[in-house]
């Protein structure tokens, strides 16, 4: 088999099928050149496979093996040597091919690990923010100076506001009907007849519990129906309004 010498790289990476592997093992027993090359490639793998590399994703191994199998290797030269000289692993084209593939695998694996770590950090931050909001909500609901006010929503439903001056915050509880297709409920804090957005719900959302801070200066809380995503100013009419003082 004229190309059998080119199987050294795939053999080291376990990329041969059973019949190819058996054939190459038989060849190794009688080919010192290939035996030397396999030893050098194994050294290459050992140099790269240390604890500093992140584990690449499972699908990447198949891609690397396919690249190695499809890369034609230069047949090993058979120079006549009066004295055997040690061959450096980085001088072999096959060794460089394997090293490049493993390096790509390690780099992509490291990038994947970094993305996963960032995702975990984001999830932890989101969970921490949710816990903090829950704690603040409980503080408002259990505050000694908390007041509870309720108003009907035009067209059906109710909105309740639990406000605490000492917490400078309020909890809004809404239970109503759907605002309509591509429409959303939006809360407003009204100070001296000037409305400031206090949050907008998702399109179509009809029930919610919302923590609102900075309510001490507000005279009232209003509710409107807005286009999905909310508005910068209220769309009249205000369908529910609750005094805050």
Buried (B, 14 or more C-beta within 10 A) or exposed (E): EEEBBBBBBBBBBEBBEEEBBEBBEEBBEEBEEBBBBBEBBBBBBEEBEEEEBBEBBEEBBEBBBEBBBEBEBEBBEEEEEEEEEEBEBEEBBBBBBBBBBBEBBBEBBBEBBEEEEEEEEEEEEEEEEEEEEEEBBEBBBEBEEBEEBEBEBEEEBEBBBBBBBEBBBBBBBBBBEEBEEEBBBBBBBBBEEEBEBBBBBEBBBBEBEBBBBEBBEBEBBBBBBBEBEBBEEBBEEBBBBBEBE
